[in-house]
């Protein structure tokens, strides 16, 4: 019999709060008939966001190519959806039912390189693109590559998305946390990075890499080009690999703010000695296709012998799921102006982004009206991470569990993401429908006023 | 910069021959215009096998639900495909675009439990079913659970499917190989198991589990109920967890042979003290939906506190891709007699299985006609693993590379799977179309006669 005491320490110590005990309790309540609003996870379509029609039309045609020749197909599908499906099937060589190359279908990697070139005005190569089952799988693969032993550490933000802490724990590696500055909109500061690295070194940790999440999860902050350059300079000086989690690059709401990719700044500064891995996903942005598990990573300044190891690791997993690869293709190659689906695509996309922008503001402003809750601007991504004042001796985990019991609202305690000792937070998504989110904020306000 | 010498020994030492240097060379030749027959990997649809129409119809409807209401939908889709798609969308709660529960959609887990109950006449619970991105991901998760330290080992067959060796190497755990008896149709023998375990113990290895692949990959053998019972008795006596890789359960060709599941024998013998994990996949059988990365595992006799750890590990990966979950549902819940799609489904299924049976025989008989090649009956699965006599001093890797260069046929050397020292083999799939497979066998025969 397999016994708990036989499992590895790494497995037992791994924590993943986003789907932890509070969520388990929420499911129990739901099964018993309670209405639960799941604000614990960035899962837009579970909260009513509609998929983009074009994405689903192309997928349907790729799954069932006989539809293309069916009488009436032209009435059911726009001509460009049919043309795209033909391009996908041709590019895939064998359709969606065959394993692709381990790195992903070549034509999709090429489309990703085109996308990066157009987005950033930099060179990009399909050879440096790997398609993955969502960004998480890519992060896990790259972390596998950069940590080699129990004294190896990786810098991760505090607060962070717990994929990073969970994966490092599972690999038996060390987390080197660096604090984001809550008092200044969660910005990154070089002194904080230096301090964290020095502390790790003093503890015998060999720090190998730094992870940056931009736009920030759970913080909602957006880095400016100067911040990105600072991180790259820091990484160069200390010989660190950079992992840039850029899955929220299309989710920037604050006026005047723009997403800046690490690839762009790396290129502009002509840096050839900092290894960079950038991650993107179909789960966020305006597609919100979480269930399809699509994504990619692109590497820069990684020597060929290391790339060969990466390819080998990917090959043990055979390949990313092919529908997810197709959605990745559609993410980077949407309908263009003049194509029949363009107008509908733009309307649907802008509808989603406008709603998210409204909700980002509603949540932050609403929470800031509650005495004892302080929330930075949600400049990007899909979350607010307010700090909360708690009665003496109480924890944010207790708070979140009580909020669930009292109001049926499922959020995640700040302790699951990391926070300054002595502070308390929770993370909530901004994803519920606009008419509902006001009620969510109201319910939190009501709960906060009365909970002891 | 990330350098090769900084990577972990485990990463660098991991090998995965099925997609190794021979396959890389094949792709290079193909890119230069050579026609290559890929017999290296069980990828049926890449070799012309057609997907089952019903599977793809349901997927198309689930991806694009507006098709169901479209005028003319009833002409395009059988009524039961539409009904099934409705059931899937209802069961999924939020469609294919949302993350599901980490363990997979509940209604699919329930359908899997129904399937096991009907297949084996045993009790089965949806609570013990986890949906995965293909069987490989499930195997990786379970191996993660059973190996806790560098002295922990897992018994794997020799020859074996290299997923097992690659994963154990990557986890820094020990491979405890047990030989299959080539002279007796690759059967399992208790003395060989005992010997291998004793040798491992003498080397300080704490053996935790035994993996069995049935029907066998690469061997093509099929275990009888007595073999299965013997493995379970052995596991009980030595306190080993059993991993039963049963992804080829629908691929049994030899007259009078039947697939026997480990779950069935475990249940019939009333064993409550052997932890069992059984794996299944949509990639093999007659679906051949490799690209969709769908599969499941079921556990038995695993204590609740260990199950909780399993669920946690799954949750770090968020969830298996949802189209793959749908294909898993269709695998275990095909059209029934009386439903409109039943006849076409049966015709397509039987066409595939009949062709595979023919090819299994063609390959084994054809290879056995070549002096210097000996091949056991391909009783099941999708591969032949013939032994080959080589000129002195030559290896099967050289042989396979030369076969590729000479004939454009891509097979994998026996050394990638493990074999008795002093013997040489290769693995070829039986998947090329029947008219082509005769040419493949002929080309191998011609090559074998002349290669020095």
Interface residues (C-beta under 8 A of the other chain):
Chain A: X1 X2 X3 X4 X6 X7 X8 X9 X11 X12 X14 X15 X16 X18 X19 X20 X27 X41 X43 X44 X45 X46 X51 X53 X56 X57 X59 X60 X61 X63 X64 X66 X67 X70 X71 X72 X75 X76 X93 X94 X95 X96 X97 X98 X99 X100 X101 X102 X133 X134 X136 X137 X144 X145 X146 X147 X148 X149 X163 X166 X167 X170 X208 X239 X241 X273 X274 X275 X283 X288 X289 X290 X291 X292 X293 X301 X302 X303 X305 X306 X309 X312 X313 X315 X316 X317 X318 X319 X320 X321 X322 X323 X324
Chain B: X1 X2 X3 X4 X6 X7 X8 X9 X11 X12 X14 X15 X16 X18 X19 X27 X41 X43 X44 X45 X46 X51 X53 X56 X57 X59 X60 X61 X63 X64 X66 X67 X70 X71 X72 X75 X76 X93 X94 X95 X96 X97 X98 X99 X100 X101 X102 X133 X134 X136 X137 X144 X145 X146 X147 X148 X149 X163 X166 X167 X170 X208 X239 X241 X273 X274 X275 X283 X288 X289 X290 X291 X292 X293 X301 X302 X303 X305 X306 X309 X312 X313 X315 X316 X317 X318 X319 X320 X321 X322 X323 X324
